[in-house]
Structure formats: C-alpha cells, structure tokens
Amino acid sequence: MPPPRPRRRHRLAALLCAAAGATGCGERADSFQPNGLLRATGGLTDEQSSSIDAALAELFGSPDEPRLPPELPRMAELCDLAALQQAAGPVASHEVGVTQGLYRRHCARCHGVTGDGRGPTARYQSPYPRDFRRGVFKWKSTYRDAPPTVADLDRVLEHGVPGTAMPSFRLLSEEEREILQQYVIYLAIRGQTERALVSLVADELPAGEPLRLEGDLRDEVMSESLAPIVAAWVDAESDVVSPPDSSEVDDRLIARGRDLYHSEKAGCFKCHGAAGQGGAVAGKDYEIDYDRWTRERVVARPSDAVAHLVRQDLPIRPSRPRQLIGATPHGGDATADLYRRVHQGIAGTTMPAVGGAYPGQPGSLTDEEVQSVVVYLQSINPKESPL
C-alpha cells in the first residue's frame, strides 16, 4: 500500500514555517519600507520620495534604532523610548529573562517589520494581518474614527482574534505585552505621519519639489498635521462608546431586534443574510466592496507604476460579510463587544455604523434599538455552555 499523502494543512504549515524562517529575526534592518503605492498614486518623483524617507528617519529613526520626535512631547505619554528600543531590532538576549527584538520575534512574520501587514506569512492568511500604518483598528471600544485605547490593544494581544491567524500572547508577561502595545502605536503614528507628508508633497508643494522639513513649514506640519494625530491616540479614552445598562431579556425585546435586523432601517439582512448565514447572500441588493486597506489598490485606470505595485502586492480580496450563526465573533462575544460592533460598525471595513459618529450625535438607530438588535443576535448564536 502506498504511503498516505500529506494532508493539505501539513503542506500549508510547511510553507508557513519556511516563510517564517525568511523574516530574518536576527538580522538588522536599516530602514522601513516606504508606502510605495501611496506615493505612486500621488505621482511623487524619486527625489520627493527620498525626501520623505529622510524626514521620517529623522523623526522616527529606523527599525533597529527608533526615535521619538522632540516636537511631539505628548508621544512620550504613549511610548517610552526604552520600551521601543527593547521591541525594535534583531532578536537577542543579553540578560537572563530579558529579550530584545520582541516585535520582530512575535509580530513581524505576519505584520511585517514596517507594520504594513505584509510579513512573509501574510499571503497565506484570511483575513490578512492588520496594516498598522493607517492607524485604523477593527477591534476596539472607541468611536469609529478614533484610535483604540491601550486597553483595546492589550485585549487583542492577550486574547487574540478568534477565527483568524492572530493568536493569543497571554503567555507573554504583562510588561512584554505593554512593550508590544507601545511599539504598535509607534508604527501606527509613523505610518500616519508618512501619509500626511505624502499628502503635503503631492497636493501642496510645487510639482516635483522635494520636502524640506525645516523652518516655518516644519512648525506648521508639527502643529497642524502631526500633533493632532498624537493627540487622538493620547485622548482615546475619552472616545469610548459606553453601552447602556443591560435590559431584561424577554421575547418582546428579541422580537423587536429581529424586526429591526430584517428592516430597511437597519438593513442587517442585506449583507449577513436573513438567517445570519453571512457571505453577502442578499443577491442584487449587495454590491461587492472592499475594506479601507484594499480599496486604494482597486484603481479604475492605474498608471503603469501603480499597476506594477498592485500586481506585486497581496492578492485583492473583496469584503465578505461575517457569518453570525455557529461562529465566534472576531471582536469578542460579550454584550458590550456586540453593542459596539452594531453601534459603530467596524472601522476600516464596509460594516457601517448605525449609531452616532460621536457622543450626542443621533444615529439611524437609537441606543435602545441597537440593544434590541444585540439581544436578537445573541438569541440566534448563543454562547456554548461551559463544560
């Protein structure tokens, strides 16, 4: 009898292991990868792109030697330089119980050294790993356009994201997780800064002129573009969505949520299906769409440079509405988690908000109506009883 063929998951595991070995955890990295697609879409010249790289290096350093911009003092409230230095660089240990290069050891194979979500194993994952550079995160407690809180990042690190390749890092110490949180924030702010500088060069400077981040222009960029980015992160705690007190669950509340789920007012059924089976089963009422990280790669008439970069990038995948029955929600199944998902949607995705975009603003559903939809969702996908 011939030997059994290796199962597909074993072959995939071998590919992942091979890719993980290509990350170069112990190797140095002199510079971050530029956001080439963003720059090509903006029509930047090589000289302009190099000038942005120089400005970013001056402000934030390199993957091996991070810096904090001195003109952004509030960033020190988010990131301790010593913590960033322990997270950055090649993996090494020069003292018992202390590991250097924590980010490269635990995160870079999926999220990439630059935090662009394009580590060597990213291609084999669905959904793709998060690209931190926009500063947009899905699983959080804050309003849609606000960054996550530190507690949100810690929760994802501690518990992982069910149904995805994002594992739990509960076995790491609290100190190590805190170091990784700070480094993720550092990568996000650096990526947001790159986006702001590209926009400045493409839209405000004379054609072909490189960026010279000095004098009045430097002061203006720091105060009007970069300081607000940092402030949003520092003040994220003030943007937390607070669910109302839980109502007593009864058949009337469930029925009200069911009616809203199937109504045009909430429109949940159009993407998630009448029975919550997911997959955009609403036929003609559903239009194929893409999340925020993918949408800028879907260009109707791309230039040759943009088309080349898109071909070299991860394969484009359309958004696929989540299955609501028989599956653990990616962002958690606690009542508060579900309330925030319905109220604010999921940042960066096609899942819309039905609550207000900021405190006090009315949404398409009232807070009580959102709560009834949550109760209905829990009724069709109850938690399993503990063994």
C-alpha positions as CSV (number, residue, x, y, z in Angstrom):
1,M,0.0,0.0,0.0
2,P,1.5,3.4,-0.9
3,P,2.1,5.8,1.9
4,P,-0.7,8.3,2.7
5,R,-0.4,11.7,1.1
6,P,0.4,14.5,3.5
7,R,-2.7,16.5,4.3
8,R,-3.1,19.9,2.8
9,R,-2.8,21.6,6.2
10,H,0.6,20.0,6.7
11,R,1.8,21.4,3.4
12,L,0.5,24.8,4.4
13,A,2.2,24.5,7.7
14,A,5.5,23.7,5.9
15,L,5.0,26.8,3.8
16,L,4.4,29.0,6.8
17,C,7.4,27.7,8.6
18,A,9.6,28.3,5.6
19,A,8.2,31.8,5.3
20,A,8.7,32.5,9.0
21,G,12.3,31.5,8.6
22,A,12.7,34.2,5.9
23,T,11.8,37.0,8.3
24,G,15.4,37.4,9.4
25,C,14.6,37.8,13.1
26,G,18.3,38.0,14.0
27,E,19.2,40.3,11.1
28,R,19.4,44.1,11.2
29,A,17.0,46.3,9.2
30,D,18.4,49.7,8.4
31,S,15.2,51.3,7.1
32,F,11.4,51.0,7.0
33,Q,9.8,50.1,3.7
34,P,8.1,53.1,2.1
35,N,4.4,53.0,1.2
36,G,5.1,52.8,-2.5
37,L,1.5,52.5,-3.6
38,L,0.5,55.7,-1.7
39,R,3.5,57.6,-3.2
40,A,2.9,56.3,-6.8
41,T,-0.8,57.2,-6.6
42,G,0.3,60.7,-5.5
43,G,2.6,60.9,-8.5
44,L,5.7,61.5,-6.4
45,T,9.1,61.6,-8.1
46,D,12.0,59.5,-6.7
47,E,13.6,62.7,-5.3
48,Q,10.3,63.6,-3.5
49,S,10.0,60.1,-2.1
50,S,13.6,60.1,-0.9
51,S,13.0,63.4,0.9
52,I,10.0,61.9,2.8
53,D,12.1,58.9,3.8
54,A,14.8,61.3,5.2
55,A,12.2,63.2,7.1
56,L,10.7,60.0,8.6
57,A,14.1,58.7,9.5
58,E,14.9,62.0,11.3
59,L,11.6,61.9,13.2
60,F,11.2,58.2,14.0
61,G,14.6,56.5,13.4
62,S,14.8,53.0,11.9
63,P,13.5,49.5,12.7
64,D,16.7,48.9,14.7
65,E,17.1,52.4,16.3
66,P,13.7,54.0,17.0
67,R,13.3,57.7,17.9
68,L,10.6,59.9,19.3
69,P,10.1,63.3,17.6
70,P,11.1,66.0,20.1
71,E,8.5,68.4,18.8
72,L,5.8,65.9,19.8
73,P,6.1,65.7,23.5
74,R,2.7,64.0,24.1
75,M,4.0,61.0,22.2
76,A,6.0,60.2,25.3
77,E,2.7,59.6,27.1
78,L,2.2,56.7,24.7
79,C,5.6,55.4,24.0
80,D,8.6,55.0,26.3
81,L,11.8,55.2,24.3
82,A,13.4,52.4,26.3
83,A,10.4,50.2,25.6
84,L,10.6,50.9,21.9
85,Q,14.3,50.0,21.9
86,Q,13.5,46.7,23.5
87,A,10.8,46.0,21.0
88,A,12.9,47.0,18.0
89,G,15.9,45.4,16.4
90,P,17.0,41.9,15.9
91,V,16.0,39.2,18.4
92,A,18.7,38.7,21.1
93,S,19.1,38.2,24.8
94,H,22.0,39.7,26.7
95,E,20.5,39.3,30.1
96,V,18.6,36.3,31.7
97,G,14.8,36.8,31.3
98,V,15.1,39.9,29.0
99,T,14.5,39.6,25.3
100,Q,15.4,42.3,22.8
101,G,13.6,42.5,19.5
102,L,10.2,41.5,20.8
103,Y,8.3,42.8,17.8
104,R,10.4,41.0,15.3
105,R,10.2,37.8,17.3
106,H,6.4,37.8,17.8
107,C,4.8,40.1,15.2
108,A,6.9,40.8,12.1
109,R,6.4,37.5,10.3
110,C,2.7,38.5,9.9
111,H,2.6,42.3,10.3
112,G,6.0,43.0,8.6
113,V,8.9,44.9,10.1
114,T,7.3,48.2,8.9
115,G,3.9,47.2,10.3
116,D,2.4,47.2,6.8
117,G,0.6,43.8,7.2
118,R,2.9,42.2,4.6
119,G,5.1,39.9,6.6
120,P,6.3,36.7,4.8
121,T,3.3,34.6,6.1
122,A,0.6,37.3,5.3
123,R,-0.3,35.8,1.9
124,Y,-1.5,32.6,3.5
125,Q,-3.9,34.2,5.9
126,S,-7.5,35.2,5.7
127,P,-8.1,37.8,6.7
128,Y,-4.8,39.4,6.0
129,P,-2.8,40.7,9.0
130,R,-3.6,44.2,10.1
131,D,-1.7,47.1,8.3
132,F,-1.0,49.4,11.2
133,R,0.1,52.4,9.0
134,R,-3.3,53.9,8.7
135,G,-3.9,54.0,12.5
136,V,-7.2,52.2,11.8
137,F,-8.0,49.2,14.0
138,K,-11.1,47.0,13.9
139,W,-11.5,45.6,17.4
140,K,-11.8,48.4,19.8
141,S,-14.1,50.2,22.2
142,T,-13.9,53.7,20.8
143,Y,-16.0,55.6,18.2
144,R,-15.4,54.6,14.6
145,D,-12.9,57.3,13.6
146,A,-11.0,57.2,16.9
147,P,-7.9,55.2,17.6
148,P,-8.1,52.2,20.0
149,T,-7.3,52.6,23.7
150,V,-4.2,50.9,25.2
151,A,-6.6,48.5,26.9
152,D,-8.1,47.6,23.5
153,L,-4.6,46.7,22.1
154,D,-3.8,44.7,25.3
155,R,-7.0,42.8,25.0
156,V,-6.2,41.7,21.4
157,L,-2.7,40.7,22.4
158,E,-4.0,38.8,25.4
159,H,-6.9,37.0,23.8
160,G,-6.0,37.0,20.1
161,V,-8.8,37.3,17.4
162,P,-11.0,34.2,17.2
163,G,-11.4,32.8,13.8
164,T,-8.2,34.4,12.4
165,A,-4.5,33.7,12.5
166,M,-4.0,36.3,15.3
167,P,-3.0,34.2,18.3
168,S,-3.2,34.9,22.0
169,F,0.0,36.2,23.6
170,R,-1.2,35.5,27.1
171,L,2.0,33.6,27.9
172,L,4.0,36.8,27.5
173,S,4.4,38.8,30.6
174,E,2.3,42.0,31.1
175,E,5.5,44.0,30.7
176,E,6.3,42.4,27.3
177,R,2.7,42.9,26.1
178,E,2.9,46.5,27.1
179,I,6.1,47.0,25.2
180,L,4.5,45.5,22.1
181,Q,1.4,47.8,22.5
182,Q,3.7,50.8,22.6
183,Y,5.6,49.6,19.5
184,V,2.4,49.1,17.6
185,I,1.3,52.6,18.5
186,Y,4.7,53.9,17.3
187,L,4.4,52.1,14.0
188,A,0.9,53.4,13.5
189,I,1.8,57.1,14.2
190,R,4.8,56.7,12.0
191,G,2.6,55.4,9.2
192,Q,0.0,58.1,9.7
193,T,2.8,60.7,9.5
194,E,4.1,59.2,6.2
195,R,0.6,59.5,4.8
196,A,0.4,63.2,6.0
197,L,3.8,64.0,4.4
198,V,2.9,62.3,1.1
199,S,-0.3,64.3,1.0
200,L,1.6,67.5,1.7
201,V,4.2,66.9,-1.1
202,A,1.6,65.7,-3.6
203,D,-1.1,68.3,-3.0
204,E,0.6,71.5,-1.6
205,L,4.2,71.7,-2.8
206,P,5.0,72.8,-6.3
207,A,5.2,69.9,-8.8
208,G,8.4,67.9,-8.4
209,E,9.6,69.9,-5.4
210,P,11.1,67.7,-2.6
211,L,10.1,68.0,1.1
212,R,12.4,70.2,3.2
213,L,11.1,69.8,6.7
214,E,12.5,72.9,8.3
215,G,11.6,76.4,9.4
216,D,8.0,77.6,9.2
217,L,7.0,74.5,7.2
218,R,8.3,72.2,9.9
219,D,6.4,74.1,12.6
220,E,3.2,74.1,10.6
221,V,3.5,70.3,9.9
222,M,4.1,69.5,13.5
223,S,1.3,71.7,14.9
224,E,-1.4,71.2,12.3
225,S,-0.8,67.6,11.0
226,L,1.2,65.5,13.4
227,A,0.2,66.9,16.9
228,P,-3.5,66.1,16.2
229,I,-2.5,62.5,15.2
230,V,-0.7,62.0,18.5
231,A,-3.5,63.8,20.5
232,A,-6.1,61.4,19.1
233,W,-4.1,58.5,20.5
234,V,-3.5,60.1,23.8
235,D,-7.1,61.1,24.3
236,A,-8.7,57.8,23.0
237,E,-10.1,57.0,26.5
238,S,-12.5,59.9,26.1
239,D,-13.9,58.4,22.9
240,V,-15.0,55.1,24.4
241,V,-18.6,54.0,23.5
242,S,-20.5,53.2,26.7
243,P,-23.3,50.7,26.2
244,P,-26.5,51.4,28.2
245,D,-27.3,49.3,31.2
246,S,-28.5,45.8,30.2
247,S,-32.2,45.4,29.8
248,E,-34.0,42.3,31.0
249,V,-34.2,40.0,28.0
250,D,-37.6,38.8,27.1
251,D,-39.5,37.7,23.9
252,R,-40.6,41.2,23.1
253,L,-37.1,42.6,23.1
254,I,-35.9,39.7,20.9
255,A,-38.8,40.2,18.5
256,R,-38.1,43.9,18.3
257,G,-34.4,43.2,17.4
258,R,-35.5,40.6,14.8
259,D,-37.8,43.1,13.1
260,L,-35.0,45.7,13.0
261,Y,-32.5,43.2,11.7
262,H,-34.8,42.4,8.8
263,S,-35.9,46.0,8.2
264,E,-34.6,48.6,5.7
265,K,-33.9,50.9,8.6
266,A,-31.1,48.7,10.0
267,G,-30.5,46.6,6.8
268,C,-28.5,43.9,8.6
269,F,-30.0,41.1,6.4
270,K,-28.7,42.6,3.2
271,C,-25.2,41.6,4.0
272,H,-25.4,38.9,6.7
273,G,-28.4,37.1,5.2
274,A,-31.9,36.5,6.5
275,A,-30.7,33.7,8.8
276,G,-27.4,35.3,9.7
277,Q,-25.5,32.9,7.4
278,G,-23.2,35.6,6.1
279,G,-21.4,35.7,2.8
280,A,-23.4,38.5,1.2
281,V,-26.3,36.4,0.2
282,A,-28.8,39.2,-0.5
283,G,-28.3,38.9,-4.2
284,K,-28.9,42.1,-6.2
285,D,-29.1,44.2,-3.1
286,Y,-25.5,43.6,-2.2
287,E,-22.6,45.3,-4.1
288,I,-19.1,43.9,-3.9
289,D,-17.0,46.2,-1.9
290,Y,-13.5,46.3,-0.3
291,D,-12.2,47.3,3.1
292,R,-10.2,50.5,3.5
293,W,-6.8,48.8,3.3
294,T,-7.7,47.2,0.0
295,R,-9.8,50.0,-1.7
296,E,-6.9,52.2,-2.6
297,R,-5.5,49.3,-4.6
298,V,-8.7,49.0,-6.7
299,V,-7.9,51.7,-9.2
300,A,-10.1,52.1,-12.4
301,R,-7.3,53.4,-14.6
302,P,-4.0,53.0,-12.8
303,S,-0.7,54.4,-14.0
304,D,2.0,51.8,-15.0
305,A,3.7,52.4,-11.7
306,V,0.6,51.8,-9.7
307,A,-0.4,48.8,-11.7
308,H,3.0,47.2,-11.2
309,L,2.8,47.7,-7.4
310,V,-0.7,46.2,-7.3
311,R,0.5,43.1,-9.1
312,Q,3.4,42.7,-6.7
313,D,1.2,43.1,-3.7
314,L,-1.1,40.7,-1.8
315,P,-4.0,39.4,-4.0
316,I,-7.0,41.6,-3.8
317,R,-9.9,40.1,-1.9
318,P,-13.4,41.7,-1.6
319,S,-15.1,42.1,1.8
320,R,-17.1,39.1,2.9
321,P,-19.9,39.8,5.5
322,R,-19.4,37.7,8.6
323,Q,-21.4,34.6,9.5
324,L,-23.4,35.4,12.6
325,I,-24.5,31.9,13.5
326,G,-22.3,29.0,14.6
327,A,-19.2,31.2,14.8
328,T,-17.5,33.2,17.5
329,P,-17.4,36.9,16.6
330,H,-13.9,38.1,15.7
331,G,-14.1,41.1,18.0
332,G,-15.5,39.2,21.0
333,D,-18.9,37.9,22.0
334,A,-19.6,39.9,25.2
335,T,-22.7,42.0,25.1
336,A,-20.6,45.2,25.2
337,D,-18.5,44.0,22.2
338,L,-21.6,43.3,20.1
339,Y,-23.2,46.5,21.1
340,R,-20.1,48.5,19.9
341,R,-19.9,46.5,16.7
342,V,-23.5,47.3,15.8
343,H,-23.4,50.9,17.1
344,Q,-20.1,51.9,15.4
345,G,-19.7,49.3,12.8
346,I,-16.2,48.0,12.2
347,A,-13.6,50.7,11.4
348,G,-11.9,50.3,8.1
349,T,-14.5,47.9,6.7
350,T,-17.8,48.0,4.9
351,M,-19.7,47.3,8.1
352,P,-21.5,50.6,8.7
353,A,-22.3,52.4,12.0
354,V,-26.0,52.7,13.0
355,G,-25.2,54.9,16.0
356,G,-23.9,58.4,16.0
357,A,-20.3,59.1,14.9
358,Y,-19.5,61.0,18.1
359,P,-21.1,61.3,21.6
360,G,-24.5,63.0,21.5
361,Q,-25.0,62.7,17.7
362,P,-28.1,60.7,16.7
363,G,-27.7,57.6,14.6
364,S,-30.1,55.8,12.3
365,L,-31.0,53.6,15.3
366,T,-31.5,54.7,18.9
367,D,-29.3,53.2,21.6
368,E,-32.3,51.1,22.8
369,E,-32.9,49.8,19.2
370,V,-29.2,48.9,18.9
371,Q,-29.5,47.0,22.2
372,S,-32.5,45.0,20.9
373,V,-30.6,44.0,17.8
374,V,-27.7,42.8,20.0
375,V,-30.2,40.7,22.1
376,Y,-31.6,39.2,18.9
377,L,-28.1,38.3,17.6
378,Q,-27.3,36.6,20.9
379,S,-30.5,34.6,20.6
380,I,-29.6,33.2,17.2
381,N,-26.0,32.5,18.2
382,P,-26.0,31.7,21.9
383,K,-22.7,31.0,23.7
384,E,-21.9,27.4,24.4
385,S,-22.3,26.3,28.0
386,P,-19.0,25.7,29.7
387,L,-18.1,22.0,30.2
